[in-house]
Amino acid sequence: MGNINNVTEFILLGLSKNKEAQILCFLFFLLCYLALWLGNLLIMGSITRSQLINQPTYFFLNYLALSDLLYTSTVTPKLMTDLLTERKVVSYKNCMTQLFPTHFFGGIEVFILTGMAYDRYVAVCQPLHYAVIMSRQRCNSLLMAPAAGGFLHSLGLFLLTIFLPFCGPNEIDHYFCDVYPLLKLACTDTHKIGFLVIANSGLMGLVIFVALMAYYFTILYNVRTYSAESRHKALFTCSSHITVVILLFAPVIFVYIRPATTLPEDKVFTLFYTITVPMLNPLVYTLRNREMKNAIRRVWCNEKLWERKSVI
């Protein structure tokens, strides 16, 4: 396959051509982006400045918040900038540059969620061995695995795309550079590459989603004999995690499990896992979590005032 490129830049069609709709979208995504940064920095600061950092659950949550910030920042700033410009252009080099970190940090987030599910599984199903199994060394190893997994996932997609020849139309019907829209523009047969993308993204996402749901249903099954308070706590924890998993994986599977085709709905579904889920994660993991709420109060509120309220 010859890597012949007559295309030096791509034109992103974005979310809408309506000027008023673009302004409304800009304001909405600006609020979402600010909320995402505020919420995830709040989580990271509350965990790292409290004793929660010593607990495996919050150790993983801290890095999930970090991956959310990095992942969304590969897409959202460019999206908001394009909403205010008439001609939405990205150079070929910048397009390929955006592709790698987007899938790298997205892959890291997926594998961190897997580590969090494993942590909860051990805590509920093997509570007597939890401290030994989930040692800090094991947590660090489980954290390195998402980095390696995200790198391999992203590298595979990057290598499948970087050698494609582009010699015709240069309009990408999306708001960022992704694999399927680029395959559609390549002036070569991409059917075989499309199946490799399905294996790398769609099937991988489906397998991990099934494994995560199996973990959480096993947890819920095992807590049926626990006390009412323990069942209540496990149900709250698992329901929060399951909410995030479904919101993240359902759109990913919808976009990547089918052959290399693009649909108008893809842009809407992509918004879920690039912006919506990272923005909602702080709400999901704090509003229903007493330990996180207490840590936020202790770290960010006046400590003496908090102690006085606790006594009262």
ZAROPA-387403 format. One record per residue: x, y, z of N, C-alpha, C in turn; residue in one letter. Coordinates in steps of 0.001 Angstrom, whole numbers, plus 500000, padded with zeros to 6 digits. Example, Ala and Ser with C-alpha at 12.3 -4.5 7.8 and 13.67 -1.06 7.14 Angstrom:
2
513190494310507800512300495500507800513200496700507800A/512850497750507080513670498940507140512900500030507870S/
REM end
This chain:
312
500852498805500000500000500000500000500888501244500000M/500774502058499009501584503257498937501014504359499799G/501905505001500519501457506087501381501541507405500613N/500584507599499690500553508783498844499516509738499397I/499951510917499850499038511886500445499026513175499644N/497893513450499027497684514750498410496968515688499383N/496575515146500536495816515910501528496771516411502607V/496817517703502798497672518291503830496864518774505028T/495547518855504857494676519278505950493302518666505783E/492594518569506899491226518055506893490280519160507363F/489066519127506830488022520056507256487032519298508130I/486878519719509365485947519080510294484564519710510131L/483573518881509845482222519405509668481564519761511001L/482079519206512081481590519571513416480209519027513738G/479600519629514755478299519157515242477133519770514483L/477283521006514066476173521695513405476716522827512540S/475982523152511465476344524276510610475578525544510976K/474610525400511864473819526541512302474621527385513288N/474755528689512979475606529565513787475081529699515216K/473781529864515374473212529998516711473395528717517509E/473209527582516848473406526303517524474860526138517951A/475786526618517126477202526518517468477531527345518709Q/476944528530518810477191529383519985476623528729521245I/475416528170521128474822527481522274475653526273522680L/476140525532521689476988524374521974478283524806522642C/478847525928522178480080526429522797479864526737524275F/478791527452524590478508527802525980478269526557526819L/477551525587526246477258524345526973478540523565527255F/479390523400526230480617522619526417481630523365527274F/481583524693527244482445525467528139482076525200529594L/480782525207529891480324524904531249480683523463531634L/480495522544530688480833521139530951482325520988531231C/483149521672530440484604521553530593485072522151531916Y/484490523289532283484840523902533567484388523010534731L/483175522445534610482666521548535654483525520295535754A/483972519809534606484824518614534587486145518878535301L/486766520013535005488033520338535666487833520571537155W/486786521314537510486529521602538923486254520314539696L/485389519460539140485010518237539836486162517271539992G/486922517058538923488011516089538993489190516604539803N/489464517905539731490515518456540599490101518391542063L/488805518565542319488291518444543688488510517030544210L/488227516039543384488442514648543781489922514378544020I/490770514795543086492204514527543216492786515217544455M/492392516479544680492898517187545850492413516581547147G/491149516174547182490571515595548397491211514255548741S/491544513477547718492142512158547957493605512276548341I/494362513056547579495808513136547828496136513866549120T/495248514731549604495503515494550835494807514891552052R/494320513667551892493677512977553020494192511551553098S/493704510820554075494113509430554265493506508502553222Q/492575508997552419491939508141551409492934507621550391L/494034508337550182495015507921549187495617506569549547I/495541506186550821496086504901551258495128503738551023N/493898504044550614492928503000550316492926502713548820Q/493013501437548417493085501104546988491954501700546157P/490724501705546706489580502232545959489810503667545532T/490287504489546457490489505909546170491815506164545462Y/492741505252545619493982505300544845493651505230543353F/492782504293542983492365504163541585491484505339541154F/490606505779542050489716506893541718490515508162541431L/491600508368542165492447509530541944493002509541540525N/493466508379540067494034508304538725492952508259537645Y/491763507800537998490644507884537058490309509350536781L/490299510168537840490038511601537678491103512250536806A/492366511863537003493449512407536188493290512005534725L/492963510736534488492788510275533103491594510961532450S/490543511253533229489387511996532693489818513366532170D/490631514065532959491091515402532566491933515341531288L/492858514397531251493744514293530095492988513834528857L/492085512871529037491326512332527913490451513408527271Y/489679514097528080488774515114527550489537516287526951T/490696516587527494491472517720526995492086517461525623S/492073516218525150492542515936523793491495516287522749T/490241516489523189489137516700522244488429518037522459V/488074518333523715487170519453524004487709520829523626T/488962521188523940489436522527523558489344522788522057P/489718521805521241489625521949519788488168522070519360K/487296521274519977485863521343519664485315522733519938L/485624523295521103485103524617521460485673525707520559M/486949525589520207487554526572519307486882526550517940T/486623525350517429485995525223516111484571525752516094D/483889525680517236482514526186517295482456527704517093L/483586528392517297483626529843517154484277530284515846L/484747529328515045485405529672513786484546529250512601T/484723529976511516483937529712510313484437528456509600E/485746528344509491486354527214508781487110526342509775R/486606525140509954487161524234510962488195523321510304K/489455523694510436490529523003509725491508522398510729V/492013521204510390493083520585511162494084520011510175V/495346520274510402496376519775509487496479518256509603S/497029517639508576497206516177508582498052515751509785Y/499123516487510042500010516152511158499284516255512495K/498538517339512694497810517512513957496688516497514100N/496107516101512981495053515092513022495609513764513538C/496748513355512986497375512109513432497862512240514882M/498312513448515235498776513682516603497631513581517600T/496462514062517215495296513985518103494807512551518265Q/494905511769517208494380510399517230495036509549518313L/496366509644518443497075508772519383496725509061520843F/496878510312521343496567510549522766495097510351523117P/494201510611522164492780510414522450492503508965522808T/493004508044521996492769506627522274493676506110523392H/494819506743523589495710506345524675495058506595526031F/494591507830526246493964508156527529492593507494527663F/491887507322526538490621506586526596490837505144527005G/491889504514526466492211503137526850492611503033528313G/493379504010528798493768504023530211492530504070531101I/491571504920530742490357505047531552489595503729531623E/489493503055530488488787501769530449489459500753531360V/490778500676531308491490499679532111491523500064533594F/491504501358533919491418501758535326490074501322535910I/489005501466535135487692500995535599487718499492535867L/488493498760535063488643497323535299489358497067536618T/490406497843536893491112497712538164490229498045539351G/489363499046539206488438499412540275487426498301540528M/486974497655539455486033496537539612486706495368540327A/487956495095539985488696494019540647488882494327542127Y/489175495578542437489333496001543835488063495733544638D/486919496108544092485638495892544786485326494401544901R/485677493641543876485450492192543896486241491539545033Y/487510491905545168488343491346546237487813491787547601V/487406493046547720486928493575549001485689492830549486A/484813492452548582483561491803548964483697490290549024V/484361489694548043484409488232547932485575487605548699C/486626488383548958487759487863549724488191488898550770Q/487295489287551659487588490383552596488748490096553548P/488927488831553939489999488497554878491381488629554245L/491440488513552936492729488603552236492886489925551494H/491946490838551696491934492076550917493218492882551099Y/493656493059552339494841493885552610496087493296551961A/496162491973551915497336491320551315497273491395549790V/496092491081549233495953491059547775496090492462547185I/495420493430547810495436494795547289496491495632548015M/497695495123548057498804495873548641499167497039547722S/499977497969548224500355499113547408501156498658546181R/501964497618546355502714497107545210501763496557544145Q/500723495838544576499746495316543630498977496455542960R/498636497468543732497924498624543159498773499326542108C/500072499481542394500954500108541413501051499276540139N/501070497947540318501109497064539149499825497170538343S/498693497229539057497404497369538380497266498728537708L/498030499699538174498010501018537546498905501044536309L/499980500282536331500856500221535163500188499468534016M/499356498505534354498668497727533320497774498603532438A/496956499526533011496177500416532143497038501272531222P/498199501733531730499082502536530887499599501716529708A/500002500476530000500488499603528928499362499231527973A/498186498914528539497043498562527697496599499714526820G/496538500915527393496161502094526617497163502391525516G/498449502193525807499484502443524803499369501466523638F/499207500188523937499096499174522881497835499389522048L/496729499701522728495470499967522020495625501156521069H/496182502242521567496331503452520767497359503265519660S/498451502587519973499492502354518973498955501535517807L/498133500525518116497550499705517065496698500526516109G/495818501381516659494963502222515827495785503251515054L/496805503784515703497648504790515058498384504196513857F/498934502997514026499669502356512929498742501957511787L/497497501604512124496536501264511079496148502491510249L/496269503670510837495800504906510189496923505692509532T/498088505720510147499162506607509694499649506255508295I/499526504998507885500024504583506572498950504603505489F/497754505089505833496695505170504835496964506308503854L/496708506101502574496851507190501598495576508025501519P/495737509322501537494604510242501397494854511101500157F/493999510947499168494237511662497915492970512297497346C/491852512202498072490602512724497538489953513730498459G/488673513528498803487957514450499702488664514552501048P/488554515713501661489229515921502953488274516422504042N/486967516194503844485979516621504842485656515464505788E/485914515676507077485632514672508108484306515020508776I/483349514133508657482035514381509254482064514037510742D/482842514811511477482994514591512919483540515884513512H/483715515892514853484276517081515485485709516865515945Y/486261515673515691487681515433515934488140514287515041F/489431514079514980489982513038514121489854511679514793C/489039510826514219488873509475514734489088508472513610D/489187507212513957489601506191512999488591506003511879V/487333505754512212486345505441511180486141506575510172Y/486007507823510597485907508898509595487123508982508685P/488315508667509211489520508693508389489551507523507417L/489092506359507853489016505213506946488095505505505772L/487048506250506036486078506599504994486711507468503914K/487726508277504284488359509188503336489557508571502623L/490056507462503112491251506857502521490965506360501104A/491906506609500190491716506184498801492335504806498588C/491847503849499359492244502459499245491172501601499892T/491227500305499680490264499402500285490591499251501777D/489640499624502629489892499617504080489071498561504822T/488492497594504088487647496600504748488429495769505768H/489614495306505380490416494496506300490862495327507505K/491244496571507252491646497449508351490463497692509277I/489266497817508688488060498027509487487827496894510469G/488072495657510022487894494511510919488937494509512035F/490138494987511728491163495094512767490778496149513799L/490148497240513326489672498278514256488575497723515150V/487687496905514572486631496271515371487252495416516466I/488280494642516110488938493782517100489630494602518165A/490266495688517746491040496522518675490154497336519595N/489034497841519091488188498748519876486838498134520237S/486094497695519225484741497204519474484698495941520302G/485411494903519850485400493628520580486082493766521934L/487174494521521983487854494735523256486916495428524246M/486201496452523761485249497144524628484135496229525097G/483646495372524190482569494448524547483033493428525581L/484214492876525380484752491875526315484964492489527697V/485549493685527743485790494342529032484466494698529701I/483494495154528915482176495489529473481524494256530103F/481551493128529406480970491895529940481705491464531205V/483037491572531194483831491196532372483493492093533562A/483359493395533327483022494324534403481651494026534990L/480680493777534123479337493473534610479336492155535381M/480136491197534931480242489918535641480828490133537035A/481850490993537127482431491327538427481361491885539365Y/480614492867538896479655493548539771478453492671540118Y/478009491845539191476904490935539518477362489853540492F/478626489448540375479180488492541349479238489128542735T/479622490385542791479666491113544063478267491176544682I/477287491573543876475910491695544379475372490344544819L/475770489292544136475322487944544521475936487536545862Y/477191487872546068477881487463547293477440488245548525N/476926489453548357476546490259549523475124489951549989V/474446489012549344473047488732549731472950488188551142R/474041487562551654474030487003553007474591487974554037T/475015489160553609475593490133554524474488490846555301Y/474899491644556260473944492436557028473313493492556128S/472193494048556592471479495051555790472356496258555502A/473138496679556493474008497842556305475084497561555262E/475687496360555331476727495993554368476151495868552964S/474958495291552866474319495179551552474023496549550979R/473562497438551842473239498797551404474488499509550879H/475608499380551600476850500021551192477356499433549877K/477309498104549756477774497449548525476905497827547339A/475595497920547578474667498292546506474948499705546021L/475200500631546944475506502012546574476800502083545760F/477822501373546239479113501397545551478997500812544151T/478376499633544065478267498960542774477376499724541806C/476301500287542297475403501034541407476109502245540808S/476964502899541601477734504035541081478672503581539975S/479395502495540241480345501985539258479625501502538003H/478514500782538175477765500254537031477226501394536168I/476793502480536805476313503655536057477390504194535142T/478599504355535674479718504857534876480058503891533752V/480089502612534058480444501588533066479465501599531896V/478171501642532188477159501629531123477235502897530280I/477345504058530941477415505326530210478647505404529314L/479733504764529735480962504806528951480963503761527841L/480616502526528180480802501428527234479692501309526199F/478467501657526548477372501523525584477638502344524313A/478011503635524421478335504384523196479566503852522468P/480595503438523236481820502917522616481509501682521785V/480729500773522349480371499551521628479528499879520402I/478596500818520537477746501208519408478582501740518253F/479604502545518544480406503189517501481390502217516867V/482028501347517670483167500579517176482893499101516912Y/481740498570517279481505497138517114481076496786515704I/480614497752514937480145497487513574481279497718512577R/481093497270511316482116497513510284482375499003510104P/483439499290509339483936500667509217482960501555508465A/481916501970509154480951502915508604480716504018509628T/480308505166509144479988506277510037478518506625509890T/477900506954511019476501507347511051476389508744511653L/475329509474511312475149510803511917475058510745513436P/474539509621513962474386509480515414475718509301516128E/476762508951515379478055508682516010478557509877516810D/478353511078516270478858512277516948478178512476518300K/476886512177518360476151512316519622476631511283520629V/476775510031520175477227508975521084478664509217521538F/479491509761520644480880510033521007480976511089522104T/480032512035522097480016513061523148479881512439524529L/479184511293524615478988510652525907480316510232526524F/481171509552525738482397509040526355483579510007526275Y/483460511079525508484547512054525486484321513228526432T/483064513565526714482785514733527557481830514410528706I/480687513786528395479641513604529402480089512733530567T/480623511548530276481027510626531349482150511214532208V/483233511771531618484251512400532471483703513525533338P/482674514232532843482079515304533645481229514737534779M/480540513615534529479644513034535526480375512200536573L/481569511723536252482303510875537191482445511492538580N/482828512775538704482921513354540051481589513327540803P/480487513562540090479175513526540749478830512114541197L/479076511155540318478731509759540619479514509252541819V/480810509617541879481672509050542919481700509869544217Y/481069511040544233481087511852545454479712512012546092T/478678512230545286477355512483545857476829511290546635L/477221510076546244476720508876546899477801508189547731R/478834508935548088479949508346548808480245509183550046N/479944508631551217480102509371552468481565509684552748R/482457508724552473483875508957552750484434510092551898E/484025510156550637484494511231549765483948512572550233M/482679512614550602482088513871551062482752514354552346K/483050513430553251483748513813554486485156514326554184N/485843513678553240487196514108552881487173515491552252A/486175515763551422486053517077550791485847518152551851I/484990517848552847484745518821553915486014519074554724R/486710517994555057487909518138555890489028518878555151R/489167518620553876490274519211553118489989520645552702V/488766520905552253488470522197551644487713523158552553W/487090522650553603486418523531554549487335523793555737C/486988524778556532487765525077557721487734523886558668N/488908523328558973488981522099559763488368522275561155E/488591523415561795488026523624563130486511523703563061K/486001524361561997484553524447561828483971523067561617L/484676522231560826484209520862560579484188520052561856W/485244520196562688485309519455563940484187519905564885E/483868521207564901482804521720565746481444521144565308R/481233521071563987479981520516563469479878519024563779K/481036518334563720481021516911564024480636516647565471S/481116517527566381480794517364567803479308517616568032V/478791518661567356477377518986567511476506517876566959I/
REM end
